[in-house]
């Protein structure tokens, strides 16, 4: 399957992840309705380029809120400087999908390390212990889609 075919499947995958989490007893707790969260609207969201020089992580959230089906959704891009880690080892009640844009990242999923390069996709379904770090000698960047039933929170 090529990237274009996979990208066409992302909306269906994102829509199905909350049901998978609920089936496995990992459903998002919180209000049944996303009334407190901003609705996500159909549209185009501008990109982001980090400064030429930075340390650690720089990122940009495209949107964060609720889809009309009471599914929380957030999309962002992260840039990691050489050797930087995005976040500590953790798990969430929502699922996360990573699409590596440039560089190399190490994605740790439930104690197993995976090396991802540009074009590779990784997923941590709700409840998976995970972390990600730059594993290359250049800046690494990747897109993240987070989805879960109800509002999303870390």
PyMOL commands that set and color helices and strands:
alter all, ss='L'
color gray80, all
select helices_A, chain A and resi 3-23
alter helices_A, ss='H'
color red, helices_A
select strands_A, chain A and resi 57-66+71-80+95-102+104-109+112-117+121-124+130-134+140-149
alter strands_A, ss='S'
color yellow, strands_A
deselect
rebuild
show_as cartoon
